């Protein structure tokens, strides 16, 4: 007779969830099994009260796997639900045992809800991985552009700077050859001059006719409304005629004002079958940097502000999940910075860079909520224990997202520990007193103040003074008494007026001008 294999020999991302669900079903005398596409029947019922007919269950699962249209089937005392995982499809089977067919409808609901829970978890995991990956990629690109912008201060030669651009770009985008050509006057005649390069180009750049022909093609593409020349024979024949060595090619213009003064070319992508839109954007960004250097007009501050804008757009999208928290992250960032500035006047242990990082910690403190279901965040009534556990997990999710980016290490403490209480009753790690990092203590106060002075479904907003009174009453319990005292004694009225005016970005003390751009500068050091 066919027997099932034990769950201990089974490997799946949902193994823990299956085992817990099996224990719940065993508590109501139901045997729980999983059948995968290879027709392995895995038992998840540790304390079964009766023997299941494994051959019958396997045949039941096999029929369901063969029928793509069926997602749930009830047959006598057996219920089967199809679960499409990220890498395989599995059949979840519940055996009610003899003489219990009337309970099948109830078990069908249990299995359906469990599948929905698994799908929600998969969606959250995929979304977190996607956001983390995009952040890491964007950050790497920004670091490269930052290095190029920073090098403007020390590079005095076009050749040195443009070579630095080629070296950095080739580290990020693997190609066989990369070169920058600048149009210069030689003996009163304009000629394209190889100014910097990497590897070996697949075109004969020494042939002036061929090189000028490529330059004219780039200009034609720009005139036609595109910002890059891309050509390959991956999906269709080449649009232009190239040497036999060219598999794919990208060329972007270098501008001076509205005039094209050169071009950046790369041939034969390595690691990918072709250049893509991300490569195009990156090449255009580097080409713009090079053109700016040539004309001595730096774009560094614009790039840094673009990054801050991206972070704010990300946090605003998270705040927008709940109509009552819109703008919350930017206000918490501003208040965190306000507290840090006040603290810096009384302590030598906090420097300018630390203040900037605390500001970014405040801005990103709730980034982990991207992994929390909107239905939980927007729920008007009381939360269940499971929902409360989800909410309490958002600092850890946020720290996990940022942990993939080495340069974000100094931002993580404020994100991970902004719900730790001074008396050790907070979360996620129940840290107490001085074991809580400074950023966590500061963001905790800022987050709490903004939460109390914002309207919620279950209460009206408190006044600033009422919020201050509440913070005062909890010094030494929820809040660090020294930092709390500094905040309470600061000019709360002025801070509140700035917040209400919506001009937080326009407010700078004498010592902290151009704050958003400088904050990114500190992060990239």
Secondary structure, 3 states (H helix, E strand, C coil): CCCCEEHHHCCCCCHHHHHHHHHHHHCCCCEEEEEECCCCEEECCCCCCCCCCHHHHHHHHHHHHHCCCCCEEEECCEEEEEEECCCCEEEEEEECCCCCHHHHHHHHHHHHHHHHHHHHHHHHHHHHHHHHHHHHHHHHHHHHHHHHHHHCCCCCCHHHHHHHHHHHHHHHCCEEEEEEEEEEEECCEEEEEEEEEEECCCCCCCCHHHHHHHHHHHHHHHHCCCCCEEEECCCCCCCCCCCCCCCEEEEEEEEECCEEEEEEEEEEECCCCCCCHHHHHHHHHHHHHHHHHHCCCCCHHHHHHHHHHHHHHHHHHHHCCCHHHCCHHHHHHHHHHHHHHHHHCCCCCCCHHHHHHHHHHHHHCCHHHHHCCHHHHCCCCCCCHHHHHHHHCHHHHHHHHHHCCHHHHHHHHHHHCCCCCCCCCCCCCCCCHHHCCHHHHHHHHHHHHHHHCCCECCECCCCHHHHHHHHHHCECCCECHHHHHHHHHCCHHHHHHHHHHCCHHHCCCCCCCCHHHHHHHHHHC
